[in-house]
């Protein structure tokens, strides 16, 4: 099954990003494909290389980057939401890219299931 994921919440203020990551990893382990993860609203904060969690904490940005790279997942950050939060191309962690809402619509059309995390 081809799955698209939408994340609307930031990495350390809400459980949504952790839940989405664990869901994506479990789906892949079960043989499903996660074709695209779209980061929207405060979810764009999952993409910034400026995040520096303490050493004993999980690094959610690096988790997404590694999962995307290892599984050929398109990690798309909403341009409007990113710019509102000061995130530009030079601030993105490796593996993420900025694009428009058309990528979210496309994911919803092409994926067999679209799963949303966060309000």
Phi, psi and omega in degrees: 000138177266124185241135170252147182232137175243127179241123184251358185239154180290167188286332186238006181252352187204155181283349189304315183293317177299315180297318179297317179298312181296322176298312181300314181298316179295319179298316179296317179298332179273004176097005178275164178249131171256107186277323182210141170242123181252124181258121188227162183050226179291349177299339179297338179292350174286353188252353189275134177286353181280353178287129178225083179289159176302155184300331182270007179251160177287146177255094186296321180300313179295325177300312180296315181300315181293316179298318179297315181294314184290337186237014178053048179264131177281110181262103188250132181249128180297125184297313183295314180295322179295312182296325177298335182252013176077017180263123178233175183310318184289346178267352185286142172288158180302140177096345179265153174218150179265135177203184185262181182296342176302328179291327176291315179299315179299318178299318179295328179282316187278328182284151176284332177220140175241121185245130183251136177238124181095162182289000000 
